[in-house]
Amino acid sequence: MTATTQTATTQGAESAARTYEVRTYGCQMNVHDSERLSGLLEDAGYVRAAEGDTPDVVVFNTCAVRENADNRLYGNLGHLRPIKMARKGMQIAVGGCLAQKDQGEIVRRAPWVDVVFGTHNIGSLPVLLERARIAEEAQVEIKESLETFPSTLPSRRESAYAAWVAISVGCNNTCTFCIVPSLRGKEKDRRPGDILNEVRTLVDQGVLEITLLGQNVNTYGVEFGDRLAFGKLLRACGDIEGLERVRFTSPHPAAFTDDVIAAMAETPNVMHQLHMPLQSGSDRILKAMRRSYRSERYLGIIERVRAAMPDAAISTDIIVGFPGETEEDFQQTLDVVRRSRFANAFTFQYSIRPGTPAATMEDQVPKEVVQERYERLVALQEEISWEENKKQVGRTLEVLVAEGEGRKDDATRRLSGRAADNRLVHLASEAAADARPGDMVTVEVTYAAPHHLVADKVLSVRRTRAGDAWEARQAAPQRGNAVSLGMPTIGRSAPLPAEPSACSAV
């Protein structure tokens, strides 16, 4: 075969490859699962669809935490129907938490869907797509327990410099508002050696920052009976050469120990940043939620964290309008927010999730009352976030340059990245012209807004292995975009959110 013939054959094979797009709702655990889905598809010979192209396979990786999840999914499936009808061979797959919950209901409501798979068998996707293609009928496969730990599957990582690392999946709690345990199952923990081997491999590939993931990340070790396992894991990450930043999300206050605080304070590469869901400041509501802590315990954790790490930035999740919440209960939440001085908070209006105990509770709070309380909470937290950010003006920070963090970076001609405490920082790109995503830039903060900082004074740029890895990717780009969150149009990705928590209503 001549070189010309071989090139033509290769080009023909590439043009014949089926393309795919993964669209992701929800938390970091879902984003991490989507990286695995992309890896599985590419391992099976699929190619990421280029921006603007209609893919041959669209995969929805769904979330079931919020009330509008169903509407969003079925609305977007409806949008895809005429496109699929006009494109021979196109396939649609639905996976994730909503698929685990609704199972056959998805195919009943959207019979043009080809594959439905659950949270426990994401590794089955390529096989199910092929079965559906051959049989010309929908394939629904939902497992009731975990088939393969997701981190053992192939992955297409979306970042050259930062990575998610799942240390556990599932949840042993029974919060009355949450459907996650019934969809993800009981907690399953990975062995420490497997986790650390994955982290070392990522570092060898250029990754500087990892985020340890779990539905309740700090209960890690419960499956093999070691209450101190999470602190040990954080310390072990500190021994990995080349790993500069370690984060974790989301811990449960009831399981938060002083040993974890000590591990955070003593381990140089563990960031002084904590995202810990509060949900409510009312002890009465926390009891109704089956949250096994009370407000004083929560505040005590924050006090001890700040005593050990005065520079710690703490964020949280809060639900407004849980059934039975009175104005007095809500005022108690506002009081805890004032005392906690959160750097930021992800606030949610309570929404009924069928199948949860809270869905049938009496005294559901009227929507207009929930909305009014929600607006008051947001206004208070905005005020606090701004005051806390103003304290950063004049400080020198080291920022990990990122891509996709600043939505207006092109218009403002800025770079964006994250400080050690995870605050979003916008940089003057002219002063940091040599910085690439993955590089570290030392800056002086010159301005503060409620949700970001601005640093017009760039003091130095440190080029890193992660920046080299990013540059290598750009030199030999793969087709298509990052895993998308939300679904504006076919083939078009949305940027990742600043910092959603893992299953943020957990």
Stockholm file with secondary structure:
# STOCKHOLM 1.0

chainA/1-506         MTATTQTATTQGAESAARTYEVRTYGCQMNVHDSERLSGLLEDAGYVRAAEGDTPDVVVFNTCAVRENADNRLYGNLGHLRPIKMARKGMQIAVGGCLAQKDQGEIVRRAPWVDVVFGTHNIGSLPVLLERARIAEEAQVEIKESLETFPSTLPSRRESAYAAWVAISVGCNNTCTFCIVPSLRGKEKDRRPGDILNEVRTLVDQGVLEITLLGQNVNTYGVEFGDRLAFGKLLRACGDIEGLERVRFTSPHPAAFTDDVIAAMAETPNVMHQLHMPLQSGSDRILKAMRRSYRSERYLGIIERVRAAMPDAAISTDIIVGFPGETEEDFQQTLDVVRRSRFANAFTFQYSIRPGTPAATMEDQVPKEVVQERYERLVALQEEISWEENKKQVGRTLEVLVAEGEGRKDDATRRLSGRAADNRLVHLASEAAADARPGDMVTVEVTYAAPHHLVADKVLSVRRTRAGDAWEARQAAPQRGNAVSLGMPTIGRSAPLPAEPSACSAV
#=GR chainA/1-506 SS CCHHHHHHHHHHHHHHSCEEEEEECSSHHHHHHHHHHHHHHHHTTCEECCTTSCCSEEEEEECCSSTTHHHHHHHHHHHHHHHHHHSTTCEEEEEEHHHHHHTHHHHHHCTTCCEEECTTCGGGHHHHHHHHHHHTSCEEECCSSCSSCGGGSCCCCSCSSEEEEECEECCCCCCTTCCHHHHHCSCEECCHHHHHHHHHHHHHTTCCEEEEECTTGGGTTGGGTCTTHHHHHHHHHTTSTTCCEEEEECCCGGGCCHHHHHHHHHCTTBCSEEECCCBCSCHHHHHHHTCSSCHHHHHHHHHHHHHHCTTCEEEEEEEECCTTCCHHHHHHHHHHHHHHTCSEEEEEECCCCTTSGGGGCSCCCCHHHHHHHHHHHHHHHHHHHHHHHHTTTTCEEEEEEESSSCTTHHHHTEEEEECTTCCEEEEETTTTTTCCTTCEEEEECCEECSSCEEECEEEEEECCHHHHHHHHHHHSCCSSCCCEESCSSTTCCCCCCSCCCTTTTC
#=GC SS_cons         CCHHHHHHHHHHHHHHSCEEEEEECSSHHHHHHHHHHHHHHHHTTCEECCTTSCCSEEEEEECCSSTTHHHHHHHHHHHHHHHHHHSTTCEEEEEEHHHHHHTHHHHHHCTTCCEEECTTCGGGHHHHHHHHHHHTSCEEECCSSCSSCGGGSCCCCSCSSEEEEECEECCCCCCTTCCHHHHHCSCEECCHHHHHHHHHHHHHTTCCEEEEECTTGGGTTGGGTCTTHHHHHHHHHTTSTTCCEEEEECCCGGGCCHHHHHHHHHCTTBCSEEECCCBCSCHHHHHHHTCSSCHHHHHHHHHHHHHHCTTCEEEEEEEECCTTCCHHHHHHHHHHHHHHTCSEEEEEECCCCTTSGGGGCSCCCCHHHHHHHHHHHHHHHHHHHHHHHHTTTTCEEEEEEESSSCTTHHHHTEEEEECTTCCEEEEETTTTTTCCTTCEEEEECCEECSSCEEECEEEEEECCHHHHHHHHHHHSCCSSCCCEESCSSTTCCCCCCSCCCTTTTC
//
